[in-house]
Amino acid sequence: MKISELQTRYGLASKQSVYDRMKALQINPVSRGEISSQAVDELDKLHKFMKSNPGAKIWEFPRNVESLSSGQLDNSTGQIDKSSGQLDNFNETLQLVEAIARHFAANQDPLANYKALEYAANHIILLPSSKIKELTGAKPSKSQFQRGTFIFTKTDSKIGREAAWRVQMTANAFRDAMRSKTANNTRWLDP
């Protein structure tokens, strides 16, 4: 079917509306200005959905639905009445949000916690116990403990209801690493 005929078929105000719907459904022309009958079927389903759900957005169209019935979209919950045969998009949306969150967490700076501790040590910032646990992965214990190159000392102060901790870096943390030999027997320069 010709794309130019779709504007009239669906009673749309502009050709751009047709292209917006095609883009949302990831429909590409099979030849210049024409789409497949399967693509027309998908656009028909979308049109029926839009007519039966006034105010609905194109992205709310349930992609996995084979046939649409007279179910209504509940705009307050974003769910579609399952008794009408339509699927609930909530779980798919939730999975997408979780995937995006995992992506951002995976792409976080691997040295972010180290940099935060180094900043706290250099600027003499006291941190609460919960922040120490978040940054080191270990619950603070005793009045002083060490994790890697950082020494944590409990102060008499409180931050809210939590103990306040002073963060310091060990004096020779970097010097020892710079003096060690690498695998190919080259030496780092001493400071």
C-alpha positions as CSV (number, residue, x, y, z in Angstrom):
1,M,0.0,0.0,0.0
2,K,1.2,3.5,-0.7
3,I,2.2,5.6,2.3
4,S,0.5,8.6,0.8
5,E,-2.9,6.8,1.2
6,L,-2.5,6.2,4.9
7,Q,-3.2,9.8,6.0
8,T,-6.7,9.6,4.5
9,R,-7.2,6.0,5.7
10,Y,-6.6,7.0,9.3
11,G,-8.0,10.5,9.1
12,L,-4.8,12.1,10.3
13,A,-4.1,15.8,10.0
14,S,-0.6,15.5,8.5
15,K,1.7,13.1,6.7
16,Q,4.1,13.5,9.7
17,S,1.6,11.7,11.9
18,V,1.8,8.7,9.5
19,Y,5.6,8.8,9.7
20,D,5.5,9.1,13.5
21,R,3.3,6.0,13.7
22,M,5.6,4.1,11.3
23,K,8.6,5.1,13.3
24,A,7.0,4.0,16.6
25,L,6.2,0.6,15.1
26,Q,9.7,0.4,13.4
27,I,8.1,0.1,9.9
28,N,10.3,0.7,6.9
29,P,9.0,1.1,3.3
30,V,9.5,-2.0,1.2
31,S,10.0,0.2,-1.8
32,R,9.8,3.9,-2.5
33,G,6.6,5.2,-0.9
34,E,5.1,1.8,-0.2
35,I,4.8,-0.5,2.8
36,S,3.9,-4.2,3.2
37,S,0.4,-5.5,3.9
38,Q,1.8,-6.8,7.3
39,A,2.9,-3.2,8.1
40,V,-0.6,-1.9,7.2
41,D,-2.1,-4.5,9.6
42,E,0.1,-3.3,12.4
43,L,-0.8,0.3,11.6
44,D,-4.5,-0.7,11.6
45,K,-4.1,-2.2,15.0
46,L,-2.4,0.9,16.3
47,H,-5.2,3.1,14.8
48,K,-7.9,0.9,16.5
49,F,-6.0,1.2,19.8
50,M,-5.7,5.0,19.5
51,K,-9.4,5.3,18.7
52,S,-10.5,3.1,21.6
53,N,-8.2,4.8,24.0
54,P,-8.6,8.6,23.6
55,G,-5.6,10.5,25.0
56,A,-3.3,7.5,24.7
57,K,0.2,8.0,23.3
58,I,1.7,5.9,20.5
59,W,4.3,4.5,22.8
60,E,1.5,3.0,25.1
61,F,0.4,0.7,22.2
62,P,1.0,-2.9,23.4
63,R,3.3,-4.3,20.8
64,N,2.7,-8.0,21.6
65,V,-1.0,-7.9,21.2
66,E,-2.3,-10.0,18.2
67,S,-5.8,-8.7,18.2
68,L,-7.2,-5.7,20.0
69,S,-10.6,-5.8,21.6
70,S,-12.6,-3.1,23.3
71,G,-10.5,-2.9,26.5
72,Q,-9.7,0.6,27.8
73,L,-6.4,2.1,29.0
74,D,-6.5,3.2,32.6
75,N,-4.6,6.4,32.5
76,S,-4.2,6.5,36.2
77,T,-2.2,3.3,36.4
78,G,-0.9,2.9,32.8
79,Q,-2.4,-0.6,32.7
80,I,-4.7,-2.1,30.2
81,D,-7.7,-4.2,31.3
82,K,-6.5,-7.8,30.9
83,S,-10.0,-9.2,30.8
84,S,-10.4,-7.6,27.4
85,G,-7.6,-9.6,26.0
86,Q,-5.0,-6.9,26.0
87,L,-1.7,-7.3,27.7
88,D,-0.3,-5.2,30.6
89,N,2.7,-3.1,29.5
90,F,3.8,-2.5,33.1
91,N,6.1,-5.5,33.5
92,E,7.8,-4.7,30.1
93,T,8.3,-1.1,31.2
94,L,9.6,-2.2,34.6
95,Q,12.1,-4.5,32.9
96,L,13.2,-1.7,30.6
97,V,13.8,0.7,33.5
98,E,15.8,-2.0,35.4
99,A,17.9,-2.6,32.3
100,I,18.6,1.1,32.0
101,A,19.6,1.2,35.7
102,R,21.9,-1.8,35.3
103,H,23.5,-0.1,32.3
104,F,24.3,3.1,34.2
105,A,25.5,1.2,37.2
106,A,27.8,-0.9,35.0
107,N,29.2,2.2,33.3
108,Q,29.9,4.0,36.6
109,D,33.4,5.1,37.2
110,P,35.1,2.1,38.9
111,L,37.3,4.5,40.9
112,A,34.3,6.7,42.1
113,N,34.3,5.3,45.7
114,Y,38.1,5.6,45.9
115,K,37.9,9.2,44.7
116,A,35.2,10.0,47.2
117,L,37.3,8.6,50.0
118,E,40.4,10.4,48.8
119,Y,38.5,13.7,48.7
120,A,37.2,13.2,52.2
121,A,40.7,12.5,53.4
122,N,42.3,15.5,51.7
123,H,39.6,17.9,52.8
124,I,39.2,16.5,56.3
125,I,35.5,15.7,55.9
126,L,33.9,13.5,58.5
127,L,31.7,10.7,57.1
128,P,28.8,8.9,58.8
129,S,29.0,5.1,59.3
130,S,26.5,4.4,56.6
131,K,28.6,6.3,54.0
132,I,31.7,4.4,55.1
133,K,29.8,1.1,54.5
134,E,28.6,2.3,51.2
135,L,32.0,3.4,50.0
136,T,34.0,0.4,51.3
137,G,31.5,-2.3,51.4
138,A,32.3,-3.0,55.0
139,K,30.5,-2.0,58.2
140,P,32.8,0.2,60.4
141,S,34.0,-1.6,63.5
142,K,36.1,-0.8,66.5
143,S,37.4,2.7,66.9
144,Q,39.9,2.5,64.1
145,F,40.2,0.2,61.1
146,Q,42.0,0.1,57.7
147,R,40.6,-0.8,54.3
148,G,43.2,-0.7,51.5
149,T,45.1,2.6,51.7
150,F,42.6,4.3,53.9
151,I,42.5,4.5,57.7
152,F,39.1,5.2,59.4
153,T,39.1,6.7,62.9
154,K,35.9,7.1,64.9
155,T,35.4,10.5,66.4
156,D,33.4,11.7,69.4
157,S,31.1,13.6,67.0
158,K,27.8,12.4,65.5
159,I,26.3,12.9,62.1
160,G,22.6,12.6,62.8
161,R,22.3,9.4,64.9
162,E,25.5,7.9,63.4
163,A,29.1,8.0,64.4
164,A,31.3,10.3,62.5
165,W,34.5,8.9,61.0
166,R,37.7,10.7,59.9
167,V,39.3,9.3,56.8
168,Q,43.1,9.3,56.3
169,M,45.3,7.9,53.6
170,T,48.3,5.8,54.7
171,A,51.6,7.7,54.2
172,N,53.4,5.1,52.1
173,A,50.5,3.7,50.1
174,F,51.8,4.9,46.8
175,R,55.5,4.9,47.6
176,D,55.6,1.1,48.0
177,A,53.8,0.6,44.7
178,M,56.1,2.8,42.8
179,R,59.2,0.9,44.1
180,S,58.0,-2.5,43.1
181,K,59.1,-4.2,40.0
182,T,56.8,-4.8,37.1
183,A,56.5,-8.1,35.2
184,N,59.0,-7.1,32.6
185,N,61.7,-6.2,35.2
186,T,61.5,-2.4,34.6
187,R,61.5,-0.2,37.7
188,W,59.3,2.8,38.4
189,L,61.2,5.9,39.3
190,D,61.4,6.7,43.0
191,P,59.8,10.0,44.0
